[in-house]
Amino acid sequence: MTFPQRRLRRLRRTPALRRLVAETRLAPDDLVAPLFVREGITEAQPIASLPGVVQHTRETLRKEVAHLVDLGIPAVILFGVPERKDAEGSEAWNPDGIVQLALRDLKDDHGGRLVAMADLCLDEYTDHGHCGVLDRHGEPDNDATLELYGQVAQAQAQAGADVVAPSGMMDGQVAAIRGALDEVGAQQVAVLAYSAKYASALYGPFRDAVDVTIAGGGDRKGYQQDWHNGREALEEIRLDLDEGADMVMVKPALAYLDVIVRARQDFDVPIAAYHVSGEYSMIKAADQLGWVDGAAVALEHLYAIKRAGADVILTYLAAEAAEALA
Ligand code: PBG
């Protein structure tokens, strides 16, 4: 008689067996759709480097979000493209700025059935494209920028944001924003901190989507994280939690799955991961060339992010993934 051997293939034999023993589940509930809304346009504008994603008008945004809600997606995150940019990015805290108007629309349409998140940064609003106001060396002035982030947070909260998501990587931004929110009685508004945000080449298509060029061919390496570092991400997360963050984020996702795994082990708060524009566009481009099956790669990516330990995934694939998972 031969010694009974465990054979792992037994549980892979049929689709139903595979479903039964699957360790990781992905549902529309896990997804947040990033959306762009642009001031001063009358029709949605395609974004060449992000096929299938558009700059919305207020009206087309409402339609898109209604569709996402019907698909069972609980949350969206808004990015604004203002008509007028200036050195400080003042449209970001204008009560009638484009994101504030869009937040009001979405809250009118969906109330508590939708989590309305607002990206909280200045780069879409400044004429130099940096995430803060500049000092005399042309670098974002950390503490002067915190003041402005507080004003943006207040404007977004007053427009109905459920969650504000600071993405500028200034030190102390979470504490400044929490303080500014509490000061206007917005204790209920949560902070999703882009805590471990790396200076990544994968944000290229996003910058087309928000019409941002960093002045003088500059970059964000002076404030976003250096991708040589992994431990440092845990320190960023720890500080943001100490400052009052309710959820934390790792960004981008796939090149940083190690960071997601370590964050999941060390912290018990909800962890988000951002499958960013370049990650999305690489799938779409290779699919268009017929080199990969884009729909299959998309699900493989999203499941990998979930398997690494993310609770929440921000992705331009949200609608198509929700349809595929239905
Ligand atoms: C900054 C911000 C960026 C992204 C989200 N928030 C761009 C940057 O840091 O340069 C990138 C998202 C993506 O690439 O999909 N407001």
Residues whose N, C-alpha, C, O or C-beta is under 5 A from the ligand:
A	BS01	PBG	C121 D123 S167 L202 Y203 F206 V276 S277 G278
